[in-house]
Amino acid sequence: MQAYKLNATIDESGHLIIDEPLNITPGKVEVIILQPVPSLETSTESQPDKPKRQTKIKALQCWFEKTQPTPSDFDPHQARWEALKEKHNL
């Protein structure tokens, strides 16, 4: 399947208006619409400093920065037991 990336707008009545001409063969197409989400710019002053979790794996470092640390009262054995009870309908 050939993919094209085009810029378009949705008017007030909900119609899709493509901003540029298409040079593709006529026929059925599948349309996927991705609407950009406006980013929320927050100052670093308003956010508390998170303790950085270190890892040697670069792919995990970005993930660690986006996640919250586990609460101090977290019990992994209890969490595992709850997941097993739910899985096996106990």
Order of alpha helices (4+ residues) and beta strands (2+ residues): beta-beta-alpha-alpha
